Each structure stands twice: as C-alpha cells, then as structure tokens.
Amino acid sequence: MRALIVYESMFGDTEMVARAVAEGLSGHMTVELVEAGEAPAPLVELVDLVVIGGPTHAFSMPRQSTREDAVRQGAEAVSTATGIREWIDHLHAGPHSEKVATFDTRIAKVRHMPGSAAKAAAKGMRKHGYSTLVKPESFYVDDVAGPLLDGELERARAWGEKLAVEVAHPADAR
C-alpha cells in the first residue's frame, strides 16, 4: 500500500505534523511526503491514501494574500503561488479510488472559531470526486508562528497509524 502526503507550511509547524503523520503511516505502507508546490497534479501514480495538510488562514486554506501576510509576519519565503488550495484545484475530476484524509494546524486559543483548512481541503477533494476516509483533523499551535502544543506530534503519529489501519481494514478502525 502507498500513501502520498501533500502539505503546505509557513512557519514549519504543519511540516512537522506532516512528518509525524508520515511516521505513523510508514509502519504500514510506503509513504511519499511532498510540499504542495512540488506535488504531482494531476495524480499520475496510483496511491491508496492521499493526506493533505495546511495551516488555517482566515478560516480556510491559505491563498496567495495570506501567504504574503505570513511572510510579513516572519514566515520563510514560501511560494505564494502554489499551496494546497491551488494543488487541489489542478486535480482532475473523478471518481477516484484513492481515499483522502485532511488535517490543518490552527491556533489553540481560537480552536472553536468557524472555518478550517482541513474542512475546506476535504470539501475541495470531494468536489473532484475523491472520498474522505475520516473526518478532518486539527493540530494546535500556541500562536501564529507556533510552537505546536505539547503532545501534538505524538497525536499526529497516532492519527497516521489510525489512517493506515482504516485504509487496510475499514471495519476494524471504527
């Protein structure tokens, strides 16, 4: 079995979560981890699972203007043109056999605010004919530039393991 993890990260926290999810999956399947600007679109190689992760910006997936704002706040100079939103937009309509799981990073003190990059990514993937494997997941940071809250990387690894079990044995994971 194979998984592709596509992520977008401004301050490094989302990338760390993506790597932890990959660790959780890797005991059960082959995993390819790629930044959204380098991800294949459309998908040309068959995978069993596509995991998409990004930071929540302005209640949704990042866009060019919010990436530019992140750079002004001290984020690394990331591509302002291609993130998870644009990657999803370049996928072909389905139906598709690959299952999808989405996650985001968001600030803990506003965890109950509406909007989520993970929910928006899941919705975008469903529009392209993909089916979601599990509900979108959020991992929490202390502030815009992080750091991740204690225990979030362990939770991300465990989520990756849960995804692997769900892909291999859908009835056993519930």
Summary of the structure (lengths in Angstrom):
residues: 174
radius of gyration: 14.9
end to end distance: 19.9
largest distance: 46.3
contacts: 616
relative contact order: 0.22
helix: 36%
strand: 22%
